[in-house]
Amino acid sequence: MDKERTNEPKEILIIAVAAALGITVCYIALGISALPERDGDMDLRVWYLRAGLILIAAWQLLAVFAALVLSFYCSRGFEDASVRRTIKGFIWSVCLLALIILSAGFFVYADSLPLERKNENGTLTVTEVSLGNVYHTLWKKEGVLARSYIRVSSADPDDIDPAVTEEEFQRSRAAREKEKAGSGTHDGHDASGSRDHGDGSDSGDASGSRDFRDVSDTGDASGSRDYGDGSDTGDASGSQDYSGDSYDESYDETYDEGYVSDQYLNDRINDGLVAVFTEEFASKQGYKYETSWSAKGEAGAVVYEDEAKVRFLRYDRQSDNEKCCLYVYYQAEKEEDGSYSPSDAKILDMYAYVIDSGEVISSGRRAWADAGTEEYRKAVNE
């Protein structure tokens, strides 16, 4: 009878270990079966991922129970107290090491878990934090355990429409960023081409129309104009006098043409960045679009980042036939402190964005000396 009671803890330990192993195997197998092969655009629901924390905690408790049982049974056959202490010390040291490893895994795993918010239309907004950056993505439920990727989202609770595609969202975000970037002035000209004449008057858009506030604007065929007090006139050359100050408009008209041309090219460069990201990377898990600029002011976008590397697009130039914007896709390895050097990055590919059609063409080039595919060479005419 006493022997049966003595064996009870050992039997309980064996049953507990077997049960823990069985539950762990079932948990992993269930997660694998819930994710069919779909090019990485599916993931497990957050609640299911959090259940893994319960498993880790259960193994921690099991490790303590195993140490108690083993230290009792393994030391029973030795009469020498020092030997028993040594055996118990070894068992508890192993238990402590197991607890440290399991605890570290628990906190690392818990920190990596995203937040999931169920929206009123049935979609899921998932928020992840990576390297200090916060990312929001929109998903739809696929059964009880899985979710499928729809597109990048914003922090706005109203941004839950699954009908909005990745391309439409990226174009909308790029437009907002361009609007924000163009809100400042550039050498006295804002993004719309308006001018400040120094007297409080404000001129209009890039087409040349102007509003001189509280003064009337009339002109005859000779080019003379009266601004309300009869004192200001202009000859046919376009030279005009505003409130007694000489103003030569011929310079600004030339400047406007160059400014509008530059603005048009900048718009196409940004369109190309969004198009390349949408075509090549938007559907891949872990890829995000984040506008960036090089030290030389070259437009680009970081599309992927983890603890070891950064992948980014960089605008190179216009093609010789001026029909395409050309981009280079780089990968840079990170240093231990998380920094990286774009100048040391290796080339993964080069792309051409056809301005008229919006088509994106991969060249397959991994070095500047590579010729690229026939389709790419034909598009850029180089």
ZIFENHU-V939317 format. One record per helix or strand of 3 or more residues. SS is the DSSP state (2 for helix, 1 for strand). FROM is the first residue (numbers start at 1). TO is the last residue. Records with the same first field share a line. If there is no record, write none. Layout:
SS = FROM-TO, FROM-TO
//
This chain:
2 = 2-33, 46-74, 81-112, 166-181, 249-280, 342-344, 374-380
1 = 42-44, 115-118, 123-130, 133-142, 146-152, 240-242, 245-247, 290-293, 299-305, 309-318, 324-333, 346-354, 360-362
//
